[in-house]
């Protein structure tokens, strides 16, 4: 697997993320194919079934949940990778903690892990499209960094 990934130019950019390994990168690229074929990261989010959908009728407002109408393997891969990132990556750990403890709309643990999985998808898509290595300063951005400092 390492030899095959060595022949793919964007694999090195994805492997630069601390906490992401060969299996995750190979599975991600195997499921989505060429990232250049997608115009926006939300297309991959929908492909994974991680987009929100609401079950409601005329009289009842339902809860928003992920649709699960996509590739279960890709969704599982991103979820499993988010578990590792929360444990080993400083930026993703801080973001996970923020999701759990924010004042407005704190998330449950699994909801926060799904949000981290979506963030990972965005980061991986961005690195593959721009052909850049992982930069911890760009992952959170100024707005999210200010939220984290305010919550601390």
N, C-alpha and C positions, 0 to 999 in steps of 0.2 A: 504494500500500500504506500509506503514511504517513497519507493522508486517511482511509482505512477504519479504521486503528488509532486515530486520533484520536477516532473515534466510539465506541470501546469503552472503557468506564471503567477496566477493570482493566489495560489495556495500559500505561498510564503507570506503574503500580506495577512491572510486570515490566521496563519499560525503565529503571528506576532502578538496576538491577544493573549495576555497571561491567563492561564487556566483552560485554554482551548488546545486540544490535541489533534493528532492525525485522524482518529476515527470520526471526530465531530466534523472536521473540515471535509473529509472524504464523503461522509454522509450528506452534508449540506450541499456540496457541489453535485453529488450524485442525484439528489432529489430535485434540485432546481435547474440543473443544467448550466448553461452559460448565463451569468448575471447580466451581461450586456443585452440579453433578449428582453429584459424587463425595463419599463420606463420609470417605474416608481416602486419603492419598497413595499407599498401596500398591496401590490399584486402578489408578492411572495407571501405576505401576511395572510392573504385570502387563500392562496394555494395551500398553506399550512393549516388553515381552518382556525386561525387565531384572531379573526376579526369578530367584533362584538355583534350580537344579534339580540333582538328583544322579542320575547314571546308575549304578545298582548292581543286582546280582543277589543271590541267596542266598549265594554263595560269595565274591563280589568286591565290595569297596567302590570305587565310582567317584569321580571328581573332581566337585566342584561347579562348574557353569558356568552362565552365564545361559541362560534357556530359549529365547530368540529366537522365542517363540510369541506374537508380537504385531505391532504395526505397525512395519515396518522403517523407514519414513520418520521416525517419531517417535524411534526408537532412534538412527538416524543423525543426526538433528538435535541430539539431546542430546549425543551423542558429539562431534560437530563443535564444538558450543558449549563443551564441556569443554576442548577443545584451546585455544580462545581464552582461556577463563577462567584456565587454568593459566599462560598467558603474561602476562595483563593484570590479573588480580584478585589482590590481596595475600592475602586470606583463603584462596581456593581454591588458590593457589600453595603456601602454607604447609601446607595439608592434604594436597596431592599429595605434597610432599616428605616429610611425616610417614608417609604410607602406604608410600613406598618405603624408608624408613630405620628404621622401628620395629623393636624387638628381636624381639617375638613376631609371627610371621606377616607378614613384609614382603611386599608385593605386587610383582608385575612391573609394568612400565610401562603396558601396556594394561589390566591389571586395575585399576590405580590410576585410570586415566582413566575406566573404567566406574564405579568407585566415586564419582568426582567427578561423573559424569553423573547418578547417582542422587541425590547431594547437591543438584545443581542442580535436579533435578525436585522435590525436597522444598522447596527454597527458593522456587521459582516457584509451587508449589501453595500454600504458606503465605502468600506475599504476595498472591496472587489471592484466597484465601479471607478473609483478615483485612483486605484492602484497606489495606495498609501499604506504605511505601517501604522500600527496602533499608537495613538497618542492619548495618554490619560487626560490631558487638558481639554481635548476636543470632545471626549465622550460625554461628559456632563454638560458642558456649555456654561455660559455665564448665568443664565436664568436659573437652571437647576442647581448650580453651585450656590447661588444666593439663597435659594429655598433651603438647601441643606444647612447653610450657616445660620439661617434664621431659626430653623427647627432645633438646632443644637444648643 
